Amino acid sequence: MEPTLAQDEWLFVNKIGYLLGSPGRGDVIVLKDPSGSEGKLRYLVKRIVGMPGDRVEIAGQQLYINGELVDEPYTDSPIEGMNYGPEVIQQGHFFVMGDNRRERASLDSRTFHAVPRELIIGRAEAIVWPIPQLRLL
């Protein structure tokens, strides 16, 4: 999730917020790894970029939602690797990506497709450790 989140930083994760409301575009979330990598339960931190009903496409190192180029101020690199889609996100699913868009830097929906709502644990709201890095996301 660099540059938003560095390795070894700790997060405060709000697990209650999504009981009252739905995940939103741009939310940084913690989810169960849907790929089943390494045969054990693992958690991932990703950003929601596609909502149910959206048409998601990656072309020419750019993200498009419903045919519109998405401005992504939270990332500092173009999307490396293959093009993706277009894919319409089914109801109850979300398209997630890491903020580090370098090739093979992020295991995300480009690999495992849109994730069902049930795999989302909560919204990452703040970095709480180390103390000098304390900030809201």
C-alpha positions as CSV (number, residue, x, y, z in Angstrom):
1,M,0.0,0.0,0.0
2,E,3.0,2.3,-0.3
3,P,3.1,5.3,-0.4
4,T,-0.1,5.5,1.8
5,L,1.1,2.8,4.3
6,A,4.6,1.6,4.9
7,Q,5.7,-1.9,6.0
8,D,5.6,-2.4,9.8
9,E,3.1,0.5,10.4
10,W,0.1,-0.4,12.5
11,L,-3.4,0.5,11.7
12,F,-6.6,1.3,13.6
13,V,-9.3,-0.7,11.9
14,N,-13.0,0.3,12.4
15,K,-14.9,-3.0,12.3
16,I,-18.2,-1.4,13.4
17,G,-18.7,1.2,10.7
18,Y,-19.6,-1.2,7.9
19,L,-22.3,-2.7,10.2
20,L,-24.1,0.6,9.9
21,G,-23.1,1.6,6.4
22,S,-21.5,0.4,3.2
23,P,-17.9,0.5,2.0
24,G,-17.2,3.5,-0.3
25,R,-15.0,4.3,-3.2
26,G,-11.6,5.3,-1.9
27,D,-11.9,3.6,1.5
28,V,-8.7,1.8,2.6
29,I,-9.9,-1.5,3.9
30,V,-8.7,-4.7,5.6
31,L,-10.0,-7.9,4.0
32,K,-9.4,-11.6,4.1
33,D,-7.2,-12.7,1.3
34,P,-9.6,-14.3,-1.3
35,S,-6.8,-16.0,-3.2
36,G,-6.1,-18.5,-0.4
37,S,-2.4,-17.9,-0.9
38,E,-0.1,-20.0,1.2
39,G,-3.0,-22.2,2.4
40,K,-3.7,-20.1,5.5
41,L,-5.8,-17.1,6.5
42,R,-4.1,-13.9,5.6
43,Y,-5.3,-10.3,5.7
44,L,-4.7,-7.7,3.0
45,V,-4.9,-3.9,3.1
46,K,-6.3,-2.4,-0.1
47,R,-8.2,0.6,-1.5
48,I,-11.7,0.3,-2.9
49,V,-11.6,1.7,-6.5
50,G,-14.7,0.0,-8.0
51,M,-18.2,-0.3,-6.6
52,P,-21.0,-2.7,-7.5
53,G,-22.3,-1.9,-11.0
54,D,-19.2,-0.1,-12.0
55,R,-17.4,-0.9,-15.3
56,V,-13.7,-1.2,-14.4
57,E,-10.9,-1.1,-17.0
58,I,-7.2,-0.7,-16.9
59,A,-5.7,0.4,-20.2
60,G,-2.5,2.2,-21.0
61,Q,-1.4,2.3,-17.3
62,Q,-4.5,4.1,-16.3
63,L,-7.6,3.2,-14.3
64,Y,-11.0,3.9,-15.9
65,I,-14.4,3.6,-14.1
66,N,-17.5,3.7,-16.3
67,G,-15.3,5.0,-19.2
68,E,-13.9,7.9,-17.2
69,L,-10.2,8.3,-16.3
70,V,-9.8,8.2,-12.5
71,D,-7.6,10.7,-10.8
72,E,-5.6,8.8,-8.1
73,P,-3.6,11.3,-5.9
74,Y,-2.9,8.6,-3.4
75,T,-0.5,6.7,-5.7
76,D,2.8,7.8,-7.0
77,S,3.3,5.4,-9.9
78,P,1.3,4.4,-13.1
79,I,-0.3,1.0,-13.2
80,E,2.4,-1.4,-14.5
81,G,1.7,-4.7,-16.1
82,M,-1.2,-6.0,-18.3
83,N,-4.4,-4.2,-19.2
84,Y,-7.5,-5.5,-17.4
85,G,-11.2,-5.7,-18.3
86,P,-13.5,-4.1,-18.9
87,E,-15.4,-5.9,-16.2
88,V,-18.7,-4.9,-14.6
89,I,-18.6,-5.4,-10.9
90,Q,-21.5,-7.5,-9.6
91,Q,-23.7,-6.5,-6.8
92,G,-22.2,-7.1,-3.3
93,H,-18.7,-7.0,-4.7
94,F,-15.9,-4.4,-4.8
95,F,-12.8,-4.0,-7.0
96,V,-9.8,-3.3,-4.8
97,M,-6.2,-2.3,-5.6
98,G,-3.1,-1.5,-3.6
99,D,-1.7,2.0,-3.9
100,N,1.7,0.6,-5.1
101,R,0.9,0.0,-8.7
102,R,4.3,-1.4,-9.8
103,E,4.2,-4.7,-11.5
104,R,3.8,-7.6,-9.0
105,A,3.9,-5.2,-6.0
106,S,0.2,-5.7,-5.1
107,L,-2.0,-8.8,-4.8
108,D,-5.4,-7.3,-5.6
109,S,-8.5,-7.5,-7.8
110,R,-6.4,-7.6,-11.0
111,T,-5.4,-11.1,-9.8
112,F,-8.4,-12.4,-7.8
113,H,-11.2,-10.1,-9.4
114,A,-13.8,-8.2,-7.3
115,V,-14.2,-9.3,-3.7
116,P,-17.4,-10.1,-2.0
117,R,-18.5,-7.8,0.9
118,E,-18.3,-10.7,3.3
119,L,-14.5,-10.7,3.1
120,I,-14.2,-7.1,4.2
121,I,-13.2,-6.9,7.8
122,G,-13.3,-3.1,8.3
123,R,-12.1,0.3,7.3
124,A,-8.5,1.4,8.1
125,E,-8.9,4.8,9.7
126,A,-5.5,5.7,11.1
127,I,-1.8,4.7,11.3
128,V,-1.1,4.4,15.1
129,W,2.4,3.1,15.1
130,P,5.2,4.2,15.0
131,I,4.1,7.3,16.9
132,P,5.9,9.7,14.6
133,Q,3.8,8.4,11.7
134,L,0.5,8.8,13.6
135,R,-2.1,10.1,11.1
136,L,-5.6,9.6,9.8
137,L,-6.0,7.8,6.5
